[in-house]
Amino acid sequence: MSGSSSSSNSHPSTSRRLEGKVAIITGGASGIGESTVRLFVLHGAKVLVADVQDDAGAALCREFGSEETLSYVHCDVTREEDVENAVNAAVSRYGKLDIMYNNAGIPGKLEATVVGADSENFRRVFDVNVHGAFLGAKHAARVMAPVGSGTILFTSSVASVSSGESPHAYTASKHAVVGLTKSLCVDLGRLGIRVNCISPCALATPLLTNAIGMSKETVEDLVCSSAVLKGMVPTAEDVAAAVLFLCSDEARLVNGLNLVVDGGYSTTNLSFSIALKSLLST
């Protein structure tokens, strides 16, 4: 009986897993960011959305009706003054910052080969995906360090563990995000701040559907047909649920992790099987 009581007291309640927390979510006006915003608010967090999509951000805030729960600031993550302002705004409005989710990112041009690749595109992808993430961590740590706690999270990609299907700039940038995660987890762990990242598989979010010029339904069919784990359509909400875990107190000992959310896709290479089936069918 006493063992049961001790066990229940050692784990936080899961009903409102972010009750009293304050979060910033960059790129929070659409896709994975938007799904995470909705889930965070449902679980009791006060959220500041930082994005360049002003209309979408404002519309999202209107749904909730009060800045006491959700607010928006324009934030280009490549501009340090914008990132600094977003962090300052969260602290000014809500009194503190517990969670910094650096989610903003771009795919860049879909270049199949390095020969003739656009160098400016490579720089732009790194500026948003890596430098933007760095700036978010820098300014979040600035306000988290004095209180000795906080969680910083990045969005990486399955491209960080499986190569050959994404553009070079995007793949390299997401590897860099994982490296930044591991480096910062050591630096900031000493100050009581956890740092992790999450690597989703391909999802039918605006980022991908716009990049490849296909409808949401077509992308979902493509993702499902190539999936290892069958019977479900991967969604942004699935990734948001994993983000919720990493940012909650249930993950208080999780630090320096790249959590791959891909249904096992990156664990295998089916190229030989596909080639063999093609050969046997001819």
Backbone as numpy.savetxt, mean C-alpha at the origin, in Angstrom:
# Nx Ny Nz CAx CAy CAz Cx Cy Cz
-8.90 -22.24 33.41 -9.73 -21.04 33.41 -8.87 -19.78 33.41
-7.83 -19.77 34.28 -6.95 -18.61 34.35 -6.17 -18.44 33.07
-5.80 -19.58 32.43 -5.07 -19.49 31.17 -5.91 -18.83 30.09
-7.21 -19.17 30.06 -8.11 -18.59 29.08 -8.25 -17.09 29.28
-8.36 -16.67 30.53 -8.50 -15.25 30.83 -7.25 -14.48 30.44
-6.09 -15.06 30.74 -4.83 -14.40 30.41 -4.69 -14.24 28.91
-5.07 -15.28 28.15 -4.97 -15.23 26.70 -5.84 -14.13 26.12
-7.08 -14.02 26.62 -7.99 -13.03 26.08 -7.53 -11.61 26.41
-6.88 -11.43 27.55 -6.44 -10.10 27.93 -5.18 -9.66 27.19
-4.46 -10.60 26.62 -3.19 -10.26 25.97 -3.37 -9.84 24.53
-4.58 -9.93 23.98 -4.82 -9.57 22.60 -5.87 -8.46 22.52
-5.65 -7.49 21.63 -6.61 -6.39 21.51 -7.92 -6.85 20.89
-8.98 -6.12 21.18 -10.27 -6.42 20.57 -10.22 -6.22 19.07
-10.89 -7.10 18.33 -10.88 -6.99 16.87 -12.12 -6.31 16.32
-13.02 -5.82 17.20 -14.25 -5.22 16.71 -13.98 -3.87 16.04
-13.17 -3.02 16.66 -12.76 -1.73 16.09 -11.25 -1.67 16.25
-10.56 -2.21 15.28 -9.14 -2.52 15.46 -8.22 -1.29 15.40
-8.76 -0.16 14.97 -7.95 1.06 14.92 -8.59 2.18 15.74
-9.38 1.81 16.71 -10.07 2.81 17.54 -9.07 3.78 18.15
-9.31 5.09 17.91 -8.45 6.13 18.48 -7.19 6.41 17.68
-6.96 5.68 16.60 -5.75 5.89 15.79 -5.97 7.00 14.76
-4.88 7.65 14.39 -4.88 8.66 13.33 -3.96 8.19 12.21
-4.48 8.24 10.99 -3.72 7.72 9.84 -3.69 8.71 8.69
-2.59 8.69 7.95 -2.50 9.35 6.65 -2.38 8.26 5.61
-3.14 8.39 4.52 -3.03 7.45 3.41 -2.77 8.25 2.14
-1.58 8.11 1.58 -1.29 8.78 0.32 -1.87 7.95 -0.82
-2.29 8.64 -1.88 -2.98 7.93 -2.95 -4.28 7.33 -2.46
-4.92 7.99 -1.50 -6.10 7.44 -0.84 -7.42 7.73 -1.52
-7.40 8.40 -2.67 -8.65 8.79 -3.32 -9.20 7.73 -4.27
-8.40 6.70 -4.56 -8.87 5.66 -5.47 -8.12 4.36 -5.22
-8.61 3.28 -5.83 -7.92 2.00 -5.79 -7.73 1.44 -4.40
-6.55 0.85 -4.17 -6.24 0.26 -2.86 -6.32 1.31 -1.76
-5.88 2.51 -2.04 -5.92 3.57 -1.06 -7.33 3.88 -0.61
-8.25 4.02 -1.54 -9.64 4.32 -1.20 -10.26 3.19 -0.38
-10.02 1.95 -0.80 -10.56 0.81 -0.05 -10.02 0.79 1.38
-8.76 1.16 1.53 -8.15 1.19 2.86 -8.73 2.32 3.70
-8.95 3.46 3.09 -9.58 4.58 3.80 -10.92 4.13 4.40
-11.74 3.52 3.57 -13.07 3.09 4.03 -12.96 2.08 5.17
-12.04 1.15 5.06 -11.89 0.12 6.09 -11.34 0.72 7.38
-10.38 1.64 7.27 -9.81 2.29 8.45 -10.89 3.05 9.22
-11.72 3.81 8.50 -12.78 4.57 9.15 -13.76 3.63 9.84
-14.09 2.53 9.17 -14.99 1.53 9.75 -14.44 0.99 11.07
-13.11 0.91 11.15 -12.48 0.37 12.36 -12.03 1.44 13.34
-12.61 2.63 13.21 -12.44 3.64 14.25 -11.33 4.65 14.07
-10.61 4.61 12.94 -9.51 5.56 12.73 -10.02 6.90 12.21
-9.28 7.93 12.51 -9.45 9.23 11.86 -8.41 9.27 10.75
-8.85 9.60 9.53 -7.98 9.45 8.37 -7.85 10.76 7.58
-6.63 11.08 7.22 -6.36 12.17 6.30 -5.91 11.56 4.97
-6.67 11.86 3.92 -6.35 11.38 2.58 -5.43 12.40 1.91
-4.29 11.95 1.43 -3.33 12.82 0.75 -3.18 12.34 -0.68
-3.58 13.17 -1.64 -3.62 12.72 -3.03 -3.56 13.94 -3.94
-3.39 13.69 -5.24 -3.46 14.78 -6.23 -4.80 14.76 -6.95
-5.64 13.79 -6.66 -6.96 13.68 -7.28 -7.97 14.44 -6.42
-7.99 15.74 -6.58 -8.76 16.60 -5.68 -10.25 16.31 -5.71
-10.82 16.15 -6.90 -12.26 15.90 -7.01 -12.65 14.59 -6.34
-11.87 13.54 -6.61 -12.16 12.23 -6.02 -11.98 12.27 -4.51
-10.96 12.96 -4.04 -10.72 13.07 -2.61 -11.84 13.82 -1.91
-12.29 14.91 -2.53 -13.38 15.69 -1.94 -14.68 14.89 -1.91
-14.94 14.14 -2.97 -16.16 13.32 -3.04 -16.15 12.24 -1.96
-14.99 11.65 -1.73 -14.86 10.61 -0.70 -15.15 11.20 0.67
-14.64 12.38 0.93 -14.87 13.02 2.23 -16.34 13.39 2.42
-17.00 13.81 1.36 -18.41 14.18 1.46 -19.27 12.99 1.88
-18.86 11.79 1.49 -19.62 10.60 1.88 -19.70 10.45 3.39
-18.64 10.85 4.07 -18.58 10.67 5.52 -19.10 11.89 6.28
-19.15 13.02 5.58 -19.86 14.18 6.10 -19.19 15.02 7.16
-18.07 14.58 7.70 -17.45 15.35 8.78 -15.94 15.21 8.75
-15.24 16.33 8.86 -13.78 16.30 8.91 -13.27 15.72 10.22
-14.17 15.52 11.18 -13.76 14.91 12.44 -13.35 13.45 12.23
-13.83 12.86 11.12 -13.49 11.47 10.80 -12.54 11.36 9.62
-12.81 12.14 8.58 -12.05 12.01 7.33 -11.86 13.37 6.71
-10.64 13.65 6.29 -10.36 14.92 5.62 -9.37 14.69 4.48
-9.20 15.72 3.67 -8.38 15.59 2.46 -7.43 16.77 2.35
-6.20 16.48 1.88 -5.27 17.54 1.50 -4.64 17.17 0.15
-4.44 18.18 -0.66 -3.72 17.96 -1.91 -2.27 17.66 -1.58
-1.74 16.58 -2.15 -0.36 16.20 -1.83 0.28 15.48 -3.01
1.25 16.15 -3.61 2.12 15.53 -4.61 3.30 14.96 -3.83
3.39 13.64 -3.75 4.40 13.02 -2.88 5.83 13.27 -3.34
6.01 13.80 -4.55 7.37 14.12 -5.00 7.83 15.48 -4.48
6.91 16.23 -3.89 7.22 17.56 -3.36 7.29 17.49 -1.83
8.47 17.71 -1.29 8.64 17.55 0.15 7.74 18.48 0.94
7.52 19.69 0.44 6.66 20.61 1.18 5.22 20.11 1.26
4.77 19.40 0.22 3.42 18.82 0.25 3.31 17.72 1.29
4.32 16.86 1.34 4.31 15.75 2.29 4.41 16.28 3.71
5.28 17.23 3.92 5.42 17.84 5.25 4.11 18.48 5.68
3.45 19.16 4.74 2.17 19.80 5.05 1.10 18.77 5.42
1.08 17.63 4.72 0.09 16.59 5.02 0.28 16.06 6.44
1.51 15.81 6.81 1.79 15.32 8.17 1.41 16.38 9.20
1.78 17.61 8.95 1.44 18.69 9.88 -0.07 18.87 10.00
-0.78 18.71 8.86 -2.23 18.86 8.87 -2.89 17.78 9.71
-2.41 16.55 9.60 -2.97 15.45 10.39 -2.79 15.70 11.88
-1.60 16.12 12.26 -1.32 16.39 13.67 -2.13 17.57 14.17
-2.28 18.61 13.33 -3.04 19.79 13.72 -4.52 19.46 13.90
-5.08 18.67 12.99 -6.51 18.37 13.03 -6.87 17.31 14.07
-5.99 16.30 14.20 -6.36 15.14 15.01 -5.46 14.92 16.23
-4.44 15.76 16.37 -3.64 15.73 17.59 -2.43 14.83 17.59
-2.30 13.94 16.60 -1.17 13.00 16.57 -1.15 12.28 15.22
-0.18 11.39 15.05 -0.13 10.53 13.87 0.35 9.15 14.31
-0.50 8.15 14.11 -0.17 6.77 14.48 0.25 5.92 13.30
-0.33 6.20 12.12 -0.13 5.35 10.94 0.16 6.23 9.72
1.23 5.92 9.02 1.54 6.58 7.75 1.59 5.50 6.68
0.57 5.47 5.83 0.52 4.47 4.76 0.91 5.14 3.45
2.15 4.90 3.03 2.68 5.46 1.80 2.26 4.57 0.63
1.10 4.86 0.08 0.49 4.01 -0.93 0.58 4.58 -2.35
0.78 5.89 -2.47 0.79 6.53 -3.79 1.86 5.91 -4.70
1.48 5.67 -5.95 2.44 5.10 -6.89 1.92 5.17 -8.30
2.83 5.03 -9.26 2.46 5.04 -10.68 3.15 3.87 -11.37
2.55 3.34 -12.45 3.19 2.24 -13.18 4.24 2.71 -14.18
4.12 3.96 -14.63 5.01 4.43 -15.69 4.61 3.85 -17.04
5.43 4.07 -18.02 5.15 3.56 -19.36 5.35 2.05 -19.41
4.54 1.38 -20.21 4.63 -0.08 -20.35 5.67 -0.43 -21.40
6.93 -0.27 -21.04 8.04 -0.54 -21.96 8.51 -1.98 -21.79
8.49 -2.74 -22.88 8.80 -4.18 -22.81 10.29 -4.46 -22.74
11.12 -3.54 -23.22 12.56 -3.78 -23.25 13.32 -2.52 -22.88
14.51 -2.70 -22.34 15.34 -1.57 -21.95 15.89 -0.84 -23.17
15.97 -1.53 -24.28 16.48 -0.90 -25.50 15.49 0.18 -25.95
15.97 1.40 -25.98 15.12 2.51 -26.38 14.18 3.00 -25.30
14.37 2.53 -24.06 13.50 2.95 -22.97 13.65 4.44 -22.68
12.59 5.05 -22.17 12.55 6.47 -21.87 13.19 6.72 -20.50
14.34 7.37 -20.49 15.06 7.62 -19.23 14.28 8.53 -18.30
13.56 9.50 -18.86 12.78 10.40 -18.02 11.64 9.65 -17.34
11.07 8.68 -18.03 10.03 7.86 -17.42 10.58 7.10 -16.22
11.79 6.56 -16.37 12.42 5.82 -15.27 12.59 6.73 -14.06
13.06 7.94 -14.30 13.25 8.90 -13.20 11.92 9.25 -12.54
10.89 9.45 -13.35 9.58 9.84 -12.83 9.00 8.73 -11.95
9.11 7.49 -12.38 8.59 6.36 -11.60 9.30 6.28 -10.26
10.61 6.44 -10.27 11.36 6.39 -9.00 11.04 7.60 -8.13
10.79 8.73 -8.75 10.48 9.94 -7.99 9.19 9.75 -7.19
8.18 9.17 -7.82 6.90 8.95 -7.15 6.97 7.75 -6.20
7.39 6.61 -6.74 7.29 5.35 -6.00 8.30 5.20 -4.87
9.49 5.75 -5.07 10.55 5.57 -4.07 10.81 6.85 -3.28
11.09 7.94 -3.99 11.37 9.18 -3.29 10.14 9.65 -2.52
8.96 9.49 -3.12 7.73 9.86 -2.43 7.53 9.05 -1.16
7.83 7.76 -1.24 7.72 6.89 -0.06 8.72 7.30 1.01
9.93 7.62 0.58 10.97 8.08 1.51 10.54 9.35 2.25
9.97 10.30 1.50 9.54 11.55 2.12 8.42 11.31 3.13
7.49 10.41 2.79 6.42 10.08 3.72 6.96 9.50 5.01
7.92 8.59 4.88 8.52 7.98 6.08 9.30 9.01 6.89
10.03 9.86 6.21 10.84 10.88 6.88 9.98 11.78 7.76
8.90 12.29 7.20 8.09 13.25 7.95 7.17 12.59 8.96
6.78 11.35 8.69 6.02 10.60 9.70 6.91 10.32 10.91
8.14 9.88 10.64 9.07 9.58 11.74 9.36 10.82 12.57
9.35 11.97 11.93 9.61 13.22 12.64 8.63 13.44 13.79
7.36 13.06 13.58 6.37 13.28 14.64 6.12 12.03 15.48
6.48 10.86 14.95 6.31 9.62 15.72 7.43 9.39 16.72
8.64 9.76 16.34 9.80 9.48 17.19 9.68 10.06 18.60
9.22 11.30 18.76 9.14 11.86 20.12 8.20 11.10 21.05
7.19 10.40 20.49 6.26 9.66 21.34 6.63 8.18 21.42
7.60 7.75 20.64 8.11 6.39 20.74 7.18 5.31 20.23
6.34 5.65 19.25 5.46 4.63 18.68 4.95 5.10 17.32
4.40 4.15 16.55 3.85 4.47 15.24 4.09 3.34 14.26
3.37 3.41 13.17 3.49 2.41 12.11 3.62 3.10 10.77
4.63 2.71 10.02 4.83 3.21 8.66 4.71 2.03 7.70
3.89 2.19 6.68 3.65 1.12 5.73 3.82 1.63 4.31
4.35 0.77 3.43 4.50 1.10 2.02 3.73 0.10 1.16
3.29 0.54 -0.01 2.77 -0.38 -1.01 3.88 -0.71 -1.98
4.31 -1.96 -1.98 5.24 -2.45 -2.99 4.41 -3.18 -4.06
4.82 -4.34 -4.49 4.11 -5.06 -5.55 4.65 -6.47 -5.64
3.84 -7.36 -6.21 4.32 -8.71 -6.50 5.54 -8.66 -7.41
5.70 -7.53 -8.11 6.89 -7.34 -8.96 8.17 -7.28 -8.13
8.05 -7.12 -6.82 9.23 -7.10 -5.95 9.76 -8.51 -5.69
8.96 -9.53 -6.00 9.38 -10.92 -5.76 9.25 -11.79 -7.00
8.71 -11.25 -8.07 8.52 -12.01 -9.30 8.76 -11.09 -10.48
9.74 -11.41 -11.32 10.16 -10.50 -12.38 9.72 -10.98 -13.76
9.75 -10.04 -14.70 9.52 -10.37 -16.10 8.16 -10.00 -16.64
7.25 -9.54 -15.76 5.90 -9.22 -16.22 5.53 -7.74 -16.05
6.41 -6.97 -15.46 6.17 -5.54 -15.26 7.31 -4.74 -15.88
7.07 -3.49 -16.21 8.13 -2.65 -16.79 9.33 -2.55 -15.84
10.50 -2.35 -16.41 11.73 -2.29 -15.62 11.67 -1.21 -14.54
11.20 -0.03 -14.91 11.17 1.07 -13.94 10.28 0.73 -12.76
9.12 0.18 -13.04 8.18 -0.18 -11.98 8.75 -1.28 -11.10
9.27 -2.34 -11.73 9.84 -3.45 -10.98 10.99 -3.00 -10.08
11.90 -2.22 -10.64 13.05 -1.74 -9.87 12.60 -0.85 -8.71
11.60 -0.02 -8.97 11.12 0.88 -7.91 10.50 0.11 -6.76
9.78 -0.97 -7.08 9.14 -1.75 -6.02 10.16 -2.60 -5.25
11.22 -3.03 -5.89 12.33 -3.66 -5.16 12.95 -2.64 -4.20
13.09 -1.41 -4.67 13.67 -0.36 -3.83 12.81 -0.08 -2.61
11.49 -0.13 -2.78 10.58 0.08 -1.65 10.78 -0.99 -0.58
10.96 -2.24 -1.02 11.23 -3.32 -0.07 12.55 -3.07 0.67
13.56 -2.64 -0.08 14.84 -2.33 0.55 14.73 -1.20 1.55
13.95 -0.18 1.20 13.74 0.94 2.11 13.02 0.46 3.38
12.06 -0.43 3.21 11.34 -0.99 4.35 12.29 -1.67 5.32
13.14 -2.52 4.80 14.05 -3.29 5.65 15.08 -2.39 6.33
15.54 -1.38 5.61 16.51 -0.46 6.20 15.87 0.38 7.30
14.67 0.89 7.03 14.00 1.74 8.00 13.51 0.96 9.23
13.20 -0.32 9.05 12.71 -1.08 10.20 13.79 -1.19 11.28
15.04 -1.18 10.86 16.14 -1.22 11.82 16.36 0.17 12.43
16.39 1.17 11.57 16.60 2.54 12.03 15.49 2.97 12.99
14.23 2.80 12.58 13.12 3.32 13.35 12.62 2.36 14.42
12.96 1.08 14.27 12.57 0.12 15.31 13.15 0.48 16.66
14.32 1.06 16.65 14.95 1.49 17.91 14.15 2.57 18.61
13.27 3.23 17.83 12.46 4.32 18.37 11.02 3.89 18.63
10.77 2.59 18.47 9.42 2.08 18.72 8.48 2.19 17.55
9.02 2.45 16.36 8.21 2.61 15.16 8.36 1.39 14.27
7.26 0.75 13.91 7.29 -0.41 13.02 7.22 0.04 11.56
7.95 -0.67 10.69 7.95 -0.35 9.26 7.78 -1.64 8.46
6.76 -1.69 7.64 6.48 -2.86 6.81 6.03 -2.42 5.43
5.91 -3.39 4.53 5.32 -3.10 3.22 4.44 -4.26 2.78
3.61 -3.98 1.81 2.67 -4.97 1.32 2.80 -5.06 -0.20
2.78 -6.28 -0.72 2.99 -6.50 -2.16 1.78 -7.20 -2.77
0.85 -6.43 -3.33 -0.34 -7.03 -3.94 -0.03 -7.62 -5.32
-0.89 -8.56 -5.72 -0.85 -9.06 -7.08 -1.57 -8.07 -7.99
-1.68 -8.41 -9.27 -2.42 -7.57 -10.21 -3.88 -7.49 -9.77
-4.42 -6.29 -9.78 -5.81 -6.04 -9.40 -6.45 -5.14 -10.44
-7.75 -5.26 -10.59 -8.46 -4.41 -11.55 -8.77 -3.05 -10.94
-7.72 -2.35 -10.51 -7.85 -0.99 -10.01 -7.62 -0.02 -11.16
-7.99 1.26 -11.00 -7.74 2.23 -12.07 -6.29 2.29 -12.51
-5.35 2.07 -11.57 -3.93 2.13 -11.93 -3.60 1.13 -13.02
-4.12 -0.09 -12.93 -3.80 -1.11 -13.92 -4.70 -1.02 -15.14
-6.00 -0.84 -14.95 -6.91 -0.80 -16.09 -6.58 0.36 -17.02
-6.21 1.51 -16.45 -5.83 2.66 -17.27 -4.49 2.43 -17.95
-3.58 1.77 -17.25 -2.23 1.56 -17.80 -2.26 0.65 -19.02
-3.10 -0.40 -18.98 -3.11 -1.35 -20.10 -4.31 -1.15 -21.03
-5.16 -0.18 -20.70 -6.27 0.15 -21.59 -7.32 -0.94 -21.73
-7.63 -1.63 -20.62 -8.64 -2.67 -20.63 -9.72 -2.37 -19.60
-10.90 -2.95 -19.81 -11.99 -2.75 -18.86 -11.72 -3.51 -17.57
-12.42 -3.12 -16.50 -12.29 -3.78 -15.21 -12.63 -5.26 -15.33
-13.68 -5.57 -16.08 -14.11 -6.96 -16.23 -13.07 -7.79 -16.96
-12.47 -7.21 -17.99 -11.45 -7.93 -18.76 -10.22 -8.22 -17.91
-9.81 -7.22 -17.13 -8.64 -7.41 -16.25 -8.94 -8.45 -15.19
-10.14 -8.43 -14.63 -10.51 -9.43 -13.64 -10.47 -10.84 -14.23
-10.96 -10.99 -15.45 -10.93 -12.30 -16.11 -9.48 -12.75 -16.33
-8.63 -11.82 -16.71 -7.22 -12.12 -16.95 -6.53 -12.54 -15.66
-6.78 -11.80 -14.59 -6.17 -12.10 -13.30 -6.63 -13.47 -12.80
-7.92 -13.76 -12.92 -8.46 -15.03 -12.43 -7.93 -16.21 -13.24
-7.79 -16.03 -14.55 -7.33 -17.14 -15.39 -5.88 -17.49 -15.11
-5.09 -16.53 -14.65 -3.67 -16.77 -14.37 -3.39 -17.05 -12.90
-4.41 -17.02 -12.07 -4.22 -17.17 -10.63 -3.87 -18.59 -10.23
-3.09 -18.72 -9.17 -2.82 -20.03 -8.57 -3.98 -20.43 -7.66
-4.45 -19.48 -6.87 -5.58 -19.72 -5.97 -6.88 -19.40 -6.70
-7.65 -20.43 -6.98 -8.88 -20.26 -7.76 -10.08 -20.05 -6.85
-11.17 -19.60 -7.46 -12.43 -19.50 -6.75 -12.75 -18.12 -6.21
-11.93 -17.13 -6.53 -12.21 -15.78 -6.05 -11.59 -14.76 -7.00
-12.14 -13.56 -6.98 -11.60 -12.45 -7.75 -10.84 -11.55 -6.79
-9.52 -11.43 -6.93 -8.75 -10.55 -6.03 -9.22 -9.10 -6.16
-9.39 -8.44 -5.03 -9.88 -7.06 -5.03 -9.01 -6.16 -4.16
-9.23 -4.87 -4.33 -8.53 -3.90 -3.49 -8.92 -4.07 -2.03
-10.13 -4.55 -1.78 -10.58 -4.77 -0.41 -9.78 -5.88 0.27
-9.34 -6.88 -0.51 -8.50 -7.94 0.05 -7.17 -7.37 0.54
-6.61 -6.46 -0.24 -5.34 -5.84 0.14 -5.55 -4.92 1.35
-6.66 -4.19 1.36 -6.96 -3.30 2.48 -7.06 -4.08 3.79
-7.62 -5.30 3.72 -7.74 -6.13 4.93 -6.36 -6.50 5.47
-5.42 -6.77 4.56 -4.05 -7.09 4.98 -3.36 -5.85 5.55
-3.63 -4.69 4.94 -3.09 -3.43 5.45 -3.61 -3.17 6.87
-4.90 -3.41 7.08 -5.49 -3.24 8.40 -4.75 -4.06 9.44
-4.47 -5.31 9.12 -3.73 -6.16 10.06 -2.37 -5.57 10.38
-1.61 -5.20 9.35 -0.25 -4.70 9.58 -0.23 -3.41 10.38
-1.31 -2.63 10.30 -1.35 -1.35 11.00 -2.02 -1.45 12.37
-2.57 -2.61 12.69 -3.25 -2.79 13.96 -2.28 -3.27 15.04
-2.73 -3.22 16.26 -1.90 -3.69 17.38 -1.72 -5.20 17.37
-2.53 -5.90 16.59 -2.36 -7.34 16.46 -1.03 -7.69 15.80
-0.47 -6.75 15.04 0.80 -6.96 14.36 1.94 -6.24 15.06
1.83 -6.09 16.38 2.78 -5.25 17.11 4.22 -5.77 17.06
4.43 -7.06 16.76 5.79 -7.60 16.63 6.21 -7.80 15.18
5.38 -7.36 14.25 5.70 -7.51 12.82 6.45 -6.27 12.37
7.69 -6.45 11.98 8.54 -5.32 11.60 9.51 -5.77 10.50
9.59 -4.99 9.42 10.49 -5.32 8.33 9.95 -6.37 7.38
8.64 -6.57 7.37 8.02 -7.61 6.54 7.54 -7.07 5.20
7.78 -7.85 4.15 7.13 -7.62 2.85 6.03 -8.66 2.74
4.80 -8.27 3.05 3.66 -9.19 3.03 3.11 -9.30 1.62
3.31 -10.46 1.00 2.87 -10.68 -0.38 1.42 -11.17 -0.36
0.55 -10.43 -1.02 -0.88 -10.76 -1.08 -1.21 -11.09 -2.54
-0.93 -12.32 -2.92 -1.07 -12.69 -4.33 -1.65 -14.08 -4.54
-2.20 -14.68 -3.49 -2.79 -16.01 -3.65 -1.81 -17.08 -4.07
-0.53 -16.84 -3.78 0.51 -17.82 -4.13 1.05 -17.69 -5.53
0.66 -16.66 -6.26 1.08 -16.50 -7.66 2.60 -16.49 -7.81
3.28 -15.79 -6.91 4.73 -15.62 -7.06 5.53 -16.84 -6.63
4.87 -17.88 -6.14 5.60 -19.06 -5.67 5.93 -20.04 -6.78
5.40 -19.81 -7.96 5.59 -20.80 -9.02 5.86 -20.15 -10.37
6.41 -20.92 -11.28 6.62 -20.49 -12.66 6.06 -21.59 -13.56
4.98 -21.30 -14.24 4.29 -22.29 -15.05 4.72 -22.30 -16.52
5.81 -21.59 -16.81 6.23 -21.47 -18.21 6.48 -22.83 -18.86
7.16 -23.75 -18.13 7.45 -25.07 -18.71 6.16 -25.84 -18.97
5.24 -25.82 -18.02 3.98 -26.54 -18.19 3.18 -25.99 -19.36
3.17 -24.67 -19.49 2.44 -24.05 -20.60 3.07 -24.42 -21.93
4.41 -24.39 -21.99 5.11 -24.75 -23.23 4.89 -26.22 -23.58
4.89 -27.06 -22.55 4.67 -28.49 -22.78 3.27 -28.76 -23.30
2.26 -28.14 -22.70 0.89 -28.32 -23.16 0.73 -27.83 -24.59
1.39 -26.73 -24.90 1.33 -26.20 -26.27 1.96 -27.17 -27.25
3.09 -27.80 -26.85 3.78 -28.74 -27.73 2.93 -30.00 -27.94
2.31 -30.50 -26.87 1.52 -31.74 -26.96 0.23 -31.54 -27.73
-0.24 -30.30 -27.79 -1.51 -30.03 -28.49 -1.33 -29.80 -29.97
-0.05 -29.70 -30.43 0.20 -29.48 -31.86 0.38 -30.78 -32.61
